[in-house]
Amino acid sequence: MNYRDEIIKLRKEKNAIILAHYYQIPEIQDIADYVGDSLGLAQQASQTNADLIVFAGVHFMAETAKILSPETKVVLPDIEAGCSLADSCPPKEFSVFKKKYPGHIVISYINCSAAIKTMSDVICTSGNAKQIVESFSEDQKIIFAPDKNLGAYINNITGRNMILWDGTCEVHDILNTESIINLKIEHPDAKLIAHPECKAQVLELADYIGSTTAMLNFTKTDHTQKYIVATETGILHQMHINSPEKEFIVVPSDETCSCNDCPYMKLNTMEKLYKCMENEIPEIQLDEQTIELAKKPINKMLDISRKLNLIK
């Protein structure tokens, strides 16, 4: 079966929109209506007029789409496509943690479950975390969840002292300085660009730190011809499309391959994408109360981002 052709037919028949994260396989990125990071995907989900949202990403992203478009059916190619970072913050444990810090507001990274979003005051992404944090007064006490690496980075560049939940993304947290130093020695003409979910020791070595979209934009405009990329392998596809003359080397997760793949992101395939569009399952379903409570901090993020001209 030519899955690409069949997916295109189903998209038209069902008035569907395919949203794909940068970490998806190239074939899915190429057929998607929109490819982006968490902020861009959330914005697209909130504005769509489609009858079916097909979310090629992971579970928390599809949940966010459902929260922002509750009347629209949302499907995920593989229901097992979860997220190590979201899983590192169980709702019951976080509720207990939150009660230890009265007077603190909660800023949660969008890479969290719908349940955590209901306990949050505002959501952020790696692309707008600094601006979201700085939109509150310096004396405002803040809990930041669930990524301690991103939270520590924001504390460092803003001078804040946010309380951090002890969670990490296995794809970024696994990257070590030894392999990066070896790559920098091997490629002295390359710049190291890193996602802020990486450990502080990695970020200290970076020439540029930013979200997936920010890193992509940096490689478009920067004059360097070679980059060492400290994030998930999937972003290299867009980097090659936008800068075919440049060389991109991903920091490997181990010595067995020159890759750093998220096992959850890579669960989605063209076959699964086709089947979920054809059968409209697995469907993301959330109760009305969860949707209502989780939508408030997401909308607050979008409102702040618009005011700061981070999005239109």
VOPAGU-2260 file (C-alpha; in pm, 1 decimal, decimal comma):
REM VOPAGU-2260
SITE   aa  ch    i         X         Y         Z
SITE  MET   A    0       0,0       0,0       0,0
SITE  ASN   A    1     116,8     352,0     -78,5
SITE  TYR   A    2      48,9     500,7     263,4
SITE  ARG   A    3     134,0     853,0     152,6
SITE  ASP   A    4    -130,7     856,3    -121,1
SITE  GLU   A    5    -392,8     694,9     103,2
SITE  ILE   A    6    -325,2     942,1     385,0
SITE  ILE   A    7    -365,1    1233,5     143,6
SITE  LYS   A    8    -701,6    1090,7      31,1
SITE  LEU   A    9    -824,1    1041,7     387,0
SITE  ARG   A   10    -713,8    1391,0     487,5
SITE  LYS   A   11    -936,0    1539,1     216,6
SITE  GLU   A   12   -1231,4    1303,8     278,2
SITE  LYS   A   13   -1235,5    1359,6     654,1
SITE  ASN   A   14   -1138,6    1729,9     659,2
SITE  ALA   A   15    -844,2    1631,7     875,9
SITE  ILE   A   16    -532,0    1821,8     976,0
SITE  ILE   A   17    -204,8    1642,2    1046,7
SITE  LEU   A   18      12,0    1808,3    1310,4
SITE  ALA   A   19     363,4    1670,8    1349,7
SITE  HIS   A   20     642,5    1743,2    1593,4
SITE  TYR   A   21     998,7    1800,4    1471,6
SITE  TYR   A   22    1101,1    1468,6    1628,2
SITE  GLN   A   23     878,8    1257,8    1402,5
SITE  ILE   A   24    1026,9    1044,2    1123,1
SITE  PRO   A   25    1096,7    1239,5     800,1
SITE  GLU   A   26     810,8    1073,0     606,7
SITE  ILE   A   27     555,4    1197,6     860,9
SITE  GLN   A   28     708,0    1544,9     871,8
SITE  ASP   A   29     688,9    1564,7     492,4
SITE  ILE   A   30     317,8    1479,5     476,3
SITE  ALA   A   31     207,2    1692,2     773,1
SITE  ASP   A   32       6,8    2013,4     733,3
SITE  TYR   A   33     217,0    2172,3    1005,0
SITE  VAL   A   34     550,4    2072,2    1157,8
SITE  GLY   A   35     666,1    2252,0    1468,8
SITE  ASP   A   36     754,4    2257,1    1835,9
SITE  SER   A   37     513,5    2246,5    2130,0
SITE  LEU   A   38     422,2    2617,0    2117,4
SITE  GLY   A   39     352,4    2618,5    1744,9
SITE  LEU   A   40     156,6    2293,9    1763,6
SITE  ALA   A   41     -55,6    2425,2    2051,1
SITE  GLN   A   42    -131,4    2739,7    1853,4
SITE  GLN   A   43    -231,2    2537,1    1546,8
SITE  ALA   A   44    -457,7    2314,3    1754,8
SITE  SER   A   45    -632,7    2617,5    1902,2
SITE  GLN   A   46    -702,0    2772,2    1561,0
SITE  THR   A   47    -796,6    2477,4    1339,9
SITE  ASN   A   48   -1131,0    2435,6    1163,5
SITE  ALA   A   49   -1065,2    2069,2    1087,6
SITE  ASP   A   50   -1309,8    1794,3    1185,1
SITE  LEU   A   51   -1026,3    1560,4    1279,9
SITE  ILE   A   52    -690,5    1644,8    1437,8
SITE  VAL   A   53    -431,6    1377,2    1369,7
SITE  PHE   A   54    -147,7    1438,5    1612,0
SITE  ALA   A   55     182,0    1284,3    1510,5
SITE  GLY   A   56     362,7    1336,1    1836,3
SITE  VAL   A   57     326,7    1203,1    2187,7
SITE  HIS   A   58      37,7    1169,4    2429,8
SITE  PHE   A   59      67,8    1498,0    2620,5
SITE  MET   A   60      72,3    1689,6    2290,4
SITE  ALA   A   61    -246,0    1521,7    2170,3
SITE  GLU   A   62    -403,2    1596,2    2508,6
SITE  THR   A   63    -311,8    1962,8    2465,1
SITE  ALA   A   64    -479,6    1964,6    2123,7
SITE  LYS   A   65    -795,2    1814,1    2276,4
SITE  ILE   A   66    -792,4    2071,5    2556,4
SITE  LEU   A   67    -769,4    2357,2    2306,9
SITE  SER   A   68   -1021,6    2209,1    2058,9
SITE  PRO   A   69   -1258,6    2005,3    2279,7
SITE  GLU   A   70   -1529,8    1973,9    2012,1
SITE  THR   A   71   -1285,0    1824,0    1762,6
SITE  LYS   A   72   -1192,7    1456,7    1755,0
SITE  VAL   A   73    -820,3    1409,3    1824,1
SITE  VAL   A   74    -637,9    1088,4    1736,0
SITE  LEU   A   75    -283,7     969,8    1802,5
SITE  PRO   A   76    -120,0     708,5    1574,7
SITE  ASP   A   77      13,7     507,0    1871,0
SITE  ILE   A   78    -150,1     541,9    2211,9
SITE  GLU   A   79     173,0     412,8    2372,9
SITE  ALA   A   80     362,5     719,2    2247,4
SITE  GLY   A   81     418,7     870,1    2588,7
SITE  CYS   A   82     691,0    1094,6    2731,1
SITE  SER   A   83     956,7    1017,8    2990,5
SITE  LEU   A   84     944,4    1377,8    3114,9
SITE  ALA   A   85     566,3    1382,0    3156,1
SITE  ASP   A   86     582,8    1041,6    3327,1
SITE  SER   A   87     841,6    1174,1    3572,3
SITE  CYS   A   88     576,0    1394,2    3733,7
SITE  PRO   A   89     291,4    1178,8    3874,6
SITE  PRO   A   90     -12,6    1393,2    3967,3
SITE  LYS   A   91     -57,6    1255,9    4321,3
SITE  GLU   A   92     306,4    1313,0    4414,4
SITE  PHE   A   93     306,3    1659,2    4257,5
SITE  SER   A   94      -8,3    1756,1    4450,0
SITE  VAL   A   95     169,9    1669,9    4776,8
SITE  PHE   A   96     482,7    1856,1    4660,6
SITE  LYS   A   97     279,3    2165,2    4570,2
SITE  LYS   A   98     122,9    2181,7    4919,6
SITE  LYS   A   99     469,3    2214,1    5073,9
SITE  TYR   A  100     509,4    2556,5    4914,4
SITE  PRO   A  101     209,7    2777,7    4994,5
SITE  GLY   A  102     212,2    3116,0    4824,1
SITE  HIS   A  103     389,3    2976,5    4520,1
SITE  ILE   A  104     239,1    2982,4    4171,9
SITE  VAL   A  105     303,0    2685,9    3942,3
SITE  ILE   A  106     461,8    2731,3    3600,4
SITE  SER   A  107     456,8    2399,1    3419,3
SITE  TYR   A  108     647,2    2309,7    3107,5
SITE  ILE   A  109     400,8    2197,7    2839,9
SITE  ASN   A  110     566,2    1852,5    2845,3
SITE  CYS   A  111     337,0    1735,2    3124,1
SITE  SER   A  112       8,9    1549,6    3155,6
SITE  ALA   A  113    -335,1    1711,0    3145,7
SITE  ALA   A  114    -363,6    1637,6    3518,7
SITE  ILE   A  115     -50,9    1843,0    3594,6
SITE  LYS   A  116    -182,1    2123,4    3374,9
SITE  THR   A  117    -496,5    2139,9    3591,1
SITE  MET   A  118    -271,0    2213,1    3891,9
SITE  SER   A  119     -78,3    2486,5    3711,4
SITE  ASP   A  120    -121,0    2863,0    3693,1
SITE  VAL   A  121      47,3    2903,1    3356,1
SITE  ILE   A  122     211,8    2674,9    3102,2
SITE  CYS   A  123     536,3    2747,6    2916,5
SITE  THR   A  124     744,7    2592,5    2641,6
SITE  SER   A  125    1120,2    2585,8    2600,1
SITE  GLY   A  126    1077,9    2869,2    2350,0
SITE  ASN   A  127     896,2    3107,2    2583,7
SITE  ALA   A  128     989,1    2986,8    2935,6
SITE  LYS   A  129    1217,0    3283,5    3007,7
SITE  GLN   A  130     953,4    3536,9    2900,3
SITE  ILE   A  131     674,7    3359,7    3088,9
SITE  VAL   A  132     880,1    3354,3    3410,2
SITE  GLU   A  133     982,5    3718,4    3369,0
SITE  SER   A  134     619,2    3823,5    3317,7
SITE  PHE   A  135     581,6    3775,8    3695,4
SITE  SER   A  136     736,5    4009,3    3950,0
SITE  GLU   A  137    1074,7    3915,5    4095,5
SITE  ASP   A  138     922,8    3862,4    4440,3
SITE  GLN   A  139     667,0    3613,2    4312,0
SITE  LYS   A  140     744,8    3267,1    4449,4
SITE  ILE   A  141     735,6    3001,4    4177,2
SITE  ILE   A  142     731,6    2623,5    4147,2
SITE  PHE   A  143     862,1    2506,0    3809,7
SITE  ALA   A  144     772,1    2159,9    3684,3
SITE  PRO   A  145     847,3    1903,2    3559,8
SITE  ASP   A  146    1191,7    1955,7    3395,7
SITE  LYS   A  147    1462,7    2041,1    3646,5
SITE  ASN   A  148    1721,4    2103,4    3372,8
SITE  LEU   A  149    1506,7    2360,7    3193,8
SITE  GLY   A  150    1407,0    2512,1    3528,8
SITE  ALA   A  151    1770,0    2540,4    3640,3
SITE  TYR   A  152    1863,2    2702,8    3309,9
SITE  ILE   A  153    1582,9    2960,0    3346,8
SITE  ASN   A  154    1686,7    3026,7    3706,7
SITE  ASN   A  155    2042,7    3085,8    3584,7
SITE  ILE   A  156    1959,1    3332,1    3306,8
SITE  THR   A  157    1687,8    3521,5    3499,1
SITE  GLY   A  158    1840,5    3525,4    3847,2
SITE  ARG   A  159    1524,9    3366,6    3987,8
SITE  ASN   A  160    1514,6    3100,3    4257,3
SITE  MET   A  161    1225,0    2883,5    4146,0
SITE  ILE   A  162    1151,6    2561,4    4330,0
SITE  LEU   A  163    1214,5    2277,8    4083,3
SITE  TRP   A  164    1036,6    1945,3    4050,7
SITE  ASP   A  165    1290,3    1664,9    4001,6
SITE  GLY   A  166    1201,4    1549,1    3649,7
SITE  THR   A  167    1397,5    1510,0    3326,4
SITE  CYS   A  168    1366,1    1408,0    2962,5
SITE  GLU   A  169    1563,3    1088,9    2903,7
SITE  VAL   A  170    1654,9    1195,8    2548,6
SITE  HIS   A  171    1828,0    1514,8    2663,7
SITE  ASP   A  172    1941,8    1418,3    3012,6
SITE  ILE   A  173    2139,7    1122,0    2880,1
SITE  LEU   A  174    2373,5    1340,6    2672,9
SITE  ASN   A  175    2714,3    1370,8    2838,8
SITE  THR   A  176    3000,6    1614,3    2820,5
SITE  GLU   A  177    3260,5    1352,2    2727,1
SITE  SER   A  178    3099,0    1267,6    2393,7
SITE  ILE   A  179    3041,0    1636,2    2321,3
SITE  ILE   A  180    3400,4    1732,4    2399,8
SITE  ASN   A  181    3521,1    1453,1    2172,0
SITE  LEU   A  182    3297,1    1580,5    1891,1
SITE  LYS   A  183    3421,4    1936,8    1941,7
SITE  ILE   A  184    3782,4    1815,9    1920,9
SITE  GLU   A  185    3700,9    1616,2    1607,9
SITE  HIS   A  186    3511,6    1908,7    1452,0
SITE  PRO   A  187    3679,8    2231,1    1573,2
SITE  ASP   A  188    3499,1    2434,7    1306,5
SITE  ALA   A  189    3153,4    2333,3    1433,8
SITE  LYS   A  190    2924,6    2519,5    1671,9
SITE  LEU   A  191    2747,2    2329,5    1949,0
SITE  ILE   A  192    2375,6    2408,0    1968,2
SITE  ALA   A  193    2177,7    2261,9    2257,3
SITE  HIS   A  194    1823,9    2229,6    2387,1
SITE  PRO   A  195    1774,3    2368,4    2740,3
SITE  GLU   A  196    1644,8    2029,2    2858,9
SITE  CYS   A  197    2010,4    1917,9    2857,9
SITE  LYS   A  198    2214,9    1911,1    3177,0
SITE  ALA   A  199    2388,9    2230,0    3290,5
SITE  GLN   A  200    2732,4    2080,8    3214,1
SITE  VAL   A  201    2627,7    2034,8    2850,6
SITE  LEU   A  202    2473,6    2381,5    2825,0
SITE  GLU   A  203    2796,8    2537,5    2954,5
SITE  LEU   A  204    2973,5    2401,0    2646,3
SITE  ALA   A  205    2710,8    2528,9    2401,3
SITE  ASP   A  206    2760,0    2813,6    2156,4
SITE  TYR   A  207    2383,2    2852,4    2129,7
SITE  ILE   A  208    2095,2    2734,6    2353,8
SITE  GLY   A  209    1736,1    2731,7    2234,5
SITE  SER   A  210    1414,6    2545,2    2167,0
SITE  THR   A  211    1389,1    2319,1    1862,5
SITE  THR   A  212    1243,3    2604,1    1657,2
SITE  ALA   A  213    1505,6    2849,0    1785,5
SITE  MET   A  214    1787,9    2609,6    1698,2
SITE  LEU   A  215    1641,9    2556,7    1351,8
SITE  ASN   A  216    1615,9    2931,6    1294,1
SITE  PHE   A  217    1969,2    2985,9    1425,6
SITE  THR   A  218    2114,9    2740,2    1175,4
SITE  LYS   A  219    1929,4    2918,0     893,9
SITE  THR   A  220    2076,0    3260,7     968,7
SITE  ASP   A  221    2414,2    3180,2    1124,2
SITE  HIS   A  222    2712,6    3174,3     888,4
SITE  THR   A  223    2874,7    2863,4    1034,9
SITE  GLN   A  224    2872,4    2562,8     801,2
SITE  LYS   A  225    2885,3    2283,2    1059,3
SITE  TYR   A  226    2686,2    2219,5    1378,4
SITE  ILE   A  227    2694,5    1968,3    1662,0
SITE  VAL   A  228    2330,7    1928,6    1765,3
SITE  ALA   A  229    2238,7    1833,9    2123,3
SITE  THR   A  230    1875,6    1730,3    2094,2
SITE  GLU   A  231    1659,8    1460,8    1931,6
SITE  THR   A  232    1765,2    1336,6    1588,1
SITE  GLY   A  233    1436,6    1427,2    1416,2
SITE  ILE   A  234    1517,1    1798,5    1396,7
SITE  LEU   A  235    1801,9    1726,4    1154,0
SITE  HIS   A  236    1548,9    1659,3     877,1
SITE  GLN   A  237    1423,4    2018,8     883,9
SITE  MET   A  238    1776,4    2151,7     924,0
SITE  HIS   A  239    1884,6    1968,8     607,4
SITE  ILE   A  240    1577,8    2098,1     419,9
SITE  ASN   A  241    1643,9    2459,1     520,4
SITE  SER   A  242    2024,5    2450,7     491,8
SITE  PRO   A  243    2119,7    2169,7     252,4
SITE  GLU   A  244    2472,0    2303,9     213,1
SITE  LYS   A  245    2546,1    2275,4     585,9
SITE  GLU   A  246    2658,4    1975,1     793,4
SITE  PHE   A  247    2475,0    1861,9    1107,4
SITE  ILE   A  248    2611,2    1610,8    1357,3
SITE  VAL   A  249    2378,3    1489,1    1631,5
SITE  VAL   A  250    2524,0    1417,1    1975,7
SITE  PRO   A  251    2479,3    1038,5    2011,6
SITE  SER   A  252    2293,6     889,3    2306,0
SITE  ASP   A  253    2545,1     602,8    2322,8
SITE  GLU   A  254    2834,4     448,6    2133,9
SITE  THR   A  255    2619,5     214,7    1921,7
SITE  CYS   A  256    2489,5     474,6    1675,8
SITE  SER   A  257    2525,3     833,9    1559,2
SITE  CYS   A  258    2170,6     914,4    1671,3
SITE  ASN   A  259    1964,7    1027,1    1968,5
SITE  ASP   A  260    1610,9     904,4    1905,2
SITE  CYS   A  261    1315,1     945,2    2138,4
SITE  PRO   A  262    1167,7     592,2    2156,3
SITE  TYR   A  263     818,9     734,4    2209,3
SITE  MET   A  264     826,6     980,1    1918,6
SITE  LYS   A  265     952,3     705,9    1689,2
SITE  LEU   A  266     659,4     474,0    1772,2
SITE  ASN   A  267     453,9     661,5    1513,7
SITE  THR   A  268     486,1     524,0    1159,8
SITE  MET   A  269     319,4     593,2     825,1
SITE  GLU   A  270     118,9     271,6     860,6
SITE  LYS   A  271      -7,2     372,1    1206,0
SITE  LEU   A  272     -81,8     722,6    1079,3
SITE  TYR   A  273    -292,9     577,3     796,9
SITE  LYS   A  274    -479,5     334,0    1024,1
SITE  CYS   A  275    -560,8     594,7    1288,3
SITE  MET   A  276    -700,4     825,4    1018,9
SITE  GLU   A  277    -899,9     545,9     858,6
SITE  ASN   A  278   -1048,2     414,7    1185,3
SITE  GLU   A  279   -1029,6     741,1    1385,3
SITE  ILE   A  280    -869,9     560,7    1678,6
SITE  PRO   A  281    -693,1     572,2    1921,7
SITE  GLU   A  282    -895,1     877,8    2024,0
SITE  ILE   A  283    -785,5    1116,4    2298,4
SITE  GLN   A  284   -1067,1    1165,9    2547,0
SITE  LEU   A  285   -1071,2    1395,9    2848,7
SITE  ASP   A  286   -1352,6    1482,6    3087,4
SITE  GLU   A  287   -1503,0    1831,4    3079,9
SITE  GLN   A  288   -1360,3    1936,5    3416,7
SITE  THR   A  289   -1005,9    1843,8    3316,9
SITE  ILE   A  290   -1044,3    2032,3    2989,6
SITE  GLU   A  291   -1181,9    2340,6    3163,4
SITE  LEU   A  292    -910,4    2349,7    3431,3
SITE  ALA   A  293    -621,7    2265,6    3196,7
SITE  LYS   A  294    -725,6    2517,1    2932,9
SITE  LYS   A  295    -681,6    2817,1    3166,9
SITE  PRO   A  296    -301,4    2796,2    3211,4
SITE  ILE   A  297    -251,4    2712,7    2842,9
SITE  ASN   A  298    -458,3    3012,1    2734,1
SITE  LYS   A  299    -267,8    3227,5    2981,4
SITE  MET   A  300      56,5    3118,6    2811,0
SITE  LEU   A  301     -86,4    3200,2    2469,1
SITE  ASP   A  302    -212,0    3539,4    2591,5
SITE  ILE   A  303     125,4    3632,4    2742,3
SITE  SER   A  304     302,3    3513,3    2426,4
SITE  ARG   A  305      80,4    3731,4    2207,4
SITE  LYS   A  306     132,0    4035,7    2428,8
SITE  LEU   A  307     507,4    3986,6    2404,7
SITE  ASN   A  308     480,1    3936,1    2025,9
SITE  LEU   A  309     618,8    3581,8    2056,7
SITE  ILE   A  310     326,3    3458,2    1844,9
SITE  LYS   A  311      63,7    3628,4    1632,4
